[in-house]
Each structure stands twice: as structure tokens, then as C-alpha cells.
Amino acid sequence: MKQWPTSTVAVVAYNDTIMLTRRDFIATSSGMLAGGALAGKLFADTKGSKTPNAELEKLADNALREAKKLKATYCDIRIVRLRDQRVNLRVSRERGTGRILSVPGVAEDSSFGFGVRVIVNGAWGFAASPVVTAEEIARITGEAVIIAKANASIQPKPVKLAPVKAYRDRWVTPHDKDPLVVPMAEKIGLLGEVTDAIRKNTKVFSGGATLSLRSEDKYFASSEGSSIQQYIIQIYGNADATAVDRERNISRTRNYVPTQASAGWEYVPEMNLPEHAHLICDEVLQHIEAPAVKPGKKDLLLMPNHLMLTIHESVAHPTELDRALGYEANYAGTSYITPSTIGKRIASDHCTFIGDRTSSRGLGTCGYDDDGVKATSFTIIDKGIFKSFQTTRDQAHLIGEKESHGCSQADSWATVPFQRMPNVWMKPGPKETTLESMISEIDDGVLIDGRGSYSIDQQRYNFQFGGDAFWEIKGGKKRGMISRVSYQARTPDFWQACDGTAGPSYWRQYGTTGDAKGEPTQINSISHGCSPTRFRGIDVILTD
């Protein structure tokens, strides 16, 4: 798919080939430069300001006035600048010579534009454009109205929005130093420190390190009186090492992935990438020599950097209301949980899950969602009892609720906001419950660390998860590394088998940055937190 900065975005097509003349190319390039300059002006850093940029408010008024003139009963506009930067450094040994090959890489991407939503005759209409001018905003608002009128002819029931307060605010991810302004040489230098550990370990075949940085400047205004500007920063990194045994024709990789965070450059030392690079070099060599697991029913002790993905797939996704109502059936499935499940047990007493857009450093943390709803937290599962779905303003009434849980989000100015999961996390156990005490109560089990391959069915009911590294637990003791481990379960059986989670001091938050949903697909970044958690009698299988 290709999008060009001088075209209106209303319908998205795939696998298009677009031929540009020299004149078109020059016009497009000029538009990109002009747009970049305007974005810099509109979203200039004004530290300490509590109100949105006046120029953004002036531009947004064009949409609100035009929508009112065209008899829309509701209108909102989002003006957004997105910036992404990915820096990596890969090292490997040349076969035959052992010479170290080192390859750096830098990728940057940015976009700037606006999207307008309206409700006309009880139906939504949406249109967007990368040309941010007063005239274009008025024109695109007119297009959104036309689309809404067309949608109204096939709309079975009128859109109903839950009430929301009007806000005039500016919200910024707490940070000391914006990571996107840090010199590239400093970033490459940090990654060089990480890969030095791999260079020095002659038994490790290859490895690397990556830093990913993202920012979202976002302005929202609605016909209900809100005017909200936000600046959201995300930063994450990782290191990996790979060992190869050519005689047995196998390879193993060990990853270190620190907590992905909404934070500034000051978070980088906390990642401690260079020190952990030495650790994963040692552990990948243990992993390649590790014996295979003996399959069967075993107790599992799942670390937070592993369990976060199981939470994501088997708790967070099935509690999305649009999925439960069948709106996602065409792409990513439905849910074994339905509105009739509210008030029923789906997990053990040890399982309480919170949906949250306020948690410190969470990737889904913000001030307001894309409906203008102030960020909040809410209980999804309370001691095993299902309490509530994730909702947006136009969904809340479908389950008899009066307020939205603030779960509306679009991944760019060119896409329609819809229901996306917030940070979803599991409450820790009693403070006296330690990792060691949980291990001591396992006779035959496996400790699993990190993410691996996984699969889950369309109703989020049957699943299989692997991991990044595995240790055998025998007679209450953590033993050596084992390999080729995966586990299978049905979602409600798995969470019913949870019989304990470690205390608050062990609680950690990890993120996933490629959560896909919708057609056309949109990408979300969110965090899931938990403490090490134990599950009894789970089917463990031998896998590659």
C-alpha cells in the first residue's frame, strides 16, 4: 500500500502500483517538506503549558463549523504527527575465517495529517487528508458528511454515544529528555557496547541489539467542547545472541528484552543492555546443550516477560467488546466470552485483571483516548469473576453501561478510531509470597522465561505457547536448562489452574508493539504486567 501526501485518504487499497511523473514527484516532495515545517510549528515543544496550541484550535474550528453547517449531530477532528526511528547493529562470524562482520542500520519514518469523524442521520462518516490547511479541513469534513449519509442508508440502528465531559488540556508522557533528539552517534555507540559482548564470546555465532523510538503528537477537538493536545513517547530495546551447532544441525537464540516503556532517554540506563548481553551469551550456550523436556502434565511457573503474552492473547483480546459481539469475526476471530458471561467465574480466585490507561510507563498510557474520554482504570476480572468488557463511547450502551472505559484509538490520522485494548495487568499476590517459595512447592515443573512462538484459535479458547528459555523444577528446586518446551490448554481451564502469584516486589510490566486488529489492519502498542505466576497440571509438549 502506498499513500502520498497530496491525496485524500478515504478508501485504502492494497498492492497498488502508483506511477508518478516528474512534476508529480516534485509536487509531492514539496508538500512533504511544507507539511514537516507546519507540523514542527504546530507541535513545537512548550514545556509547562497546560493548554493546546492556539493554531491547532483555530484549524480544528474549520471542521467543527463546517460539520454544524452541514447538519452533523457530532464531529471530531484529530491532527496528528507520528515519528518512528529504529536503530540496530548486527554482528556475526564469517564462516571459514571467523572474521566479525558488523552491520548497522537506521530506519526513520514520519507522517502528518488529520482525520475527521461525523455523525449524520445516526451513522458515522470518516475522511482524512495529509494536507493540513483550513480549506482542506473544510473540504474533508464535507466528504465525511457524504460518507455518513451513505452509511445511514444501511445503518440498522443509530449510533448512540455515552456522555463525556468536555476537556481543554495538554498531556505529555513524563520524561526528562526526548529520545528522538538524542544524536545518532550516541545511539550507535550504545548498541556497540552491547555487541562487544557478542564479539568477545567466540562460541556465539551472531547477535545484535536494537533501539526503537516512537512519538505521537496528537490534537483532538470535538463538537462537544473538548480541545486536547497530547505528546506520547515510547522507547524500547533488545539484545539477542545465537549459537549454532553444525554437527547436530541446530541453533538456539536467547533474547533480552527489557520493559518497553513510555518514557524518555533517561530510561535507557535502566534497560542495562550491555550487562545483559553477557548474560544471554552465556545462557544461549547452555540452551544449545540443554536436554529436551519430557512431555506430560507439569506445573508451570511463568515469568512476567512470558506471561504477558498469554495475558494479551487469552485475557485482553477476548474481553474486547467488539470481538465478543462478532465484529472481528472476519479477521481475528470472536471470543469465548459473551455479554452473558458477565458475573460468571472464568478463572481462579488468584486472578484479578485491570484495564488501565494510567499506569506508569505503560505503552497504552495516555491522558485521553481518541473519543476524548479521560484515561482511567477499570476491573475486567475480579478474583476470577468476569466483570466488564473494554468499551468505547458508542459501545457502552450495548452492555447497559453509562460511561465508556476509554478504549478508543486509531493508529494514525488516516485511520478510524475504534476499540483497542488498554494496558491489561494482573494484580500481584500477597507481599510474603516469594519466587523461591513458589518454586519450593513444585515437585515436577518448568520455569519459562521470555516470549516464543504461539497459536490461539479464533475464539481465544484453545492455545499453545512456547518461550525463550526454560529451566526444569524438580523436588522444589530450580535445576538446569531444558529445551523444546511448549504448553497447551483451554483458556478457562488454564486460568482456573492458577494457584498463586508472587508479591508486589516481583511485579513487572512488559509490552507488545505489534498488536494487529481491524480491516484495514491497525497496529497498537500496549503493556501487560504481572508477577511470576504458578499453574498446576498443564499439558507440556515437546516441540521445535
Residue, then its C-alpha position, 0 to 999 in steps of 0.5 A: m500500500k502506498q499513500w502520498p501526501t497530496s491525496t485524500v485518504a478515504v478508501v485504502a487499497y492494497n498492492d497498488t502500483i502508483m506511477l508518478t511523473r516528474r512534476d508529480f514527484i516534485a509536487t509531492s516532495s514539496g508538500m512533504l517538506a511544507g507539511g514537516a515545517l507546519a507540523g514542527k510549528l504546530f507541535a513545537d515543544t512548550k514545556g509547562s503549558k497546560t493548554p493546546n496550541a492556539e493554531l491547532e484550535k483555530l484549524a480544528d474550528n474549520a471542521l467543527r463549523e463546517a460539520k454544524k453547517l452541514k447538519a452533523t449531530y457530532c464531529d471530531i477532528r484529530i491532527v496528528r504527527l507520528r515519528d518512528q526511528r529504529v536503530n540496530l547493529r548486527v554482528s556475526r562470524e564469517r564462516g571459514t575465517g571467523r572474521i566479525l562482520s558488523v552491520p548497522g542500520v537506521a530506519e526513520d519514518s514520519s507522517f502528518g495529517f488529520g482525520v475527521r469523524v461525523i455523525v449524520n442521520g445516526a451513522w458515522g462518516f470518516a475522511a482524512s487528508p495529509v494536507v493540513t490547511a483550513e480549506e482542506i479541513a473544510r473540504i474533508t469534513g464535507e466528504a465525511v458528511i457524504i460518507a455518513k449519509a451513505n452509511a445511514s442508508i444501511q445503518p440498522k440502528p443509530v449510533k448512540l454515544a455515552p456522555v463525556k465531559a468536555y476537556r481543554d488540556r495538554w498531556v505529555t508522557p513524563h520524561d526528562k529528555d526526548p529520545l528522538v533528539v538524542p544524536m545518532a552517534e550516541k545511539i550507535g555507540l550504545l548498541g556497540e557496547v552491547t555487541d562487544a559482548i557478542r564479539k568477545n564470546t567466540k562460541v556465539f555465532s551472531g547477535g545484535a541489539t536494537l533501539s526503537l523510538r516512537s512519538e505521537d503528537k496528537y490534537f483532538a477537538s470535538s463538537e462537544g467542547s473538548s480541545i486536547q493536545q497530547y505528546i506520547i513517547q515510547i522507547y524500547g530495546n533488545a539484545d539477542a545472541t545465537a549459537v549454532d551447532r553444525e554437527r547436530n544441525i541446530s541453533r538456539t537464540r536467547n533474547y533480552v528484552p527489557t520493559q518497553a516503556s513510555a518514557g524518555w532517554e533517561y530510561v535507557p540506563e535502566m534497560n542495562l543492555p550491555e550487562h545483559a548481553h553477557l548474560i544471554c551469551d552465556e545462557v544461549l550456550q547452555h540452551i544449545e546443550a540443554p536436554a529436551v523436556k519430557p512431555g506430560k502434565k507439569d506445573l508451570l511457573l511463568m515469568p512476567n516477560h512470558l506471561m504477558l503474552t498469554i495475558h494479551e492473547s487469552v485475557a485482553h483480546p477476548t474481553e474486547l467488546d467488539r470481538a465478543l459481539g462478532y465484529e472481528a469475526n472476519y479477521a481475528g476471530t470472536s471470543y469465548i466470552t459473551p455479554s452473558t458471561i458477565g458475573k460468571r467465574i472464568a478463572s481462579d480466585h488468584c486472578t484479578f485483571i485491570g484495564d488501565r490507561t494510567s499506569s506508569r510507563g505503560l505503552g497504552t498510557c495516555g491522558y485521553d483516548d481518541d473519543g476524548v474520554k479521560a484515561t482511567s482504570f477499570t476491573i475486567i476480572d475480579k478474583g476470577i469473576f468476569k466483570s466488564f468488557q473494554t468499551t468505547r463511547d458508542q459501545a457502552h450502551l450495548i452492555g447497559e453501561k453509562e460511561s465508556h472505559g476509554c478504549s478508543q484509538a486509531d493508529s494514525w490520522a488516516t485511520v478510524p478510531f475504534q476499540r483497542m485494548p488498554n494496558v491489561w495487568m494482573k494484580p500481584g499476590p500477597k507481599e510474603t509470597t516469594l519466587e523461591s517459595m513458589i518454586s519450593e512447592i513444585d515437585d515436577g515443573v518448568l520455569i519459562d522465561g521470555r516470549g516464543s512462538y504461539s497459536i490461539d484459535q479464533q475464539r481465544y479458547n484453545f492455545q499453545f505457547g512456547g518461550d525463550a528459555f526454560w529451566e526444569i523444577k524438580g523436588g522444589k528446586k530450580r535445576g538446569m536448562i531444558s529445551r523444546v518446551s511448549y504448553q497447551a490448554r483451554t483458556p478457562d481451564f488454564w486460568q482456573a489452574c492458577d494457584g498463586t502469584a508472587g508479591p508486589s516486589y516481583w511485579r513487572q510490566y512488559g509490552t507488545t508493539g505489534d498488536a494487529k486488529g481491524e480491516p484495514t489492519q491497525i497496529n497498537s502498542i500496549s503493556h501487560g504486567c504481572s508477577p511470576t505466576r504458578f499453574r498446576g497440571i498443564d499439558v507440556i509438549l515437546t516441540d521445535 
